Amino acid sequence: MKTVLNFQDADTFYEQLLDAHQGLGRDESELLNARLILLLANQVGDAQVLAECVRAAALPQPAKPSSGAS
């Protein structure tokens, strides 16, 4: 599983993803995400890599330090 940035153009992908969700309700947005996950998983194809990705995504994310002034 790759854990370092591997995007050719992450900003463009993020914009495309936001555009795809524009105007969708919650249920439609969740279905779009599910279809996208399955399409991307098919591109990866390797069951072991996919299992590692699922495990990594399920890990709790560390809290971000607050940057606000006290």
C-alpha positions, 0 to 999 in steps of 0.5 A, a space after each residue: 500500500 502506498 502511503 506517500 502522495 502519489 497523485 499527479 494533480 491532487 487539487 484537480 481531482 479534489 475539485 472534480 470530486 466536489 463538482 461531482 457531488 454538487 447538487 446531490 442529496 445525502 443519499 445520492 452523494 453516498 451512492 456516488 462515493 460507493 460507486 467511486 470506491 468500487 471503480 477505484 478498487 477495481 483499478 487497484 485490483 490487488 486484494 491484499 492492497 485493498 484489505 490494507 487500505 480498508 484497515 488503514 482507513 478504519 484507523 482513528 485519525 489523530 486529533 489535529 492540534 488547535 492553532 487558535 490563540 488562547 
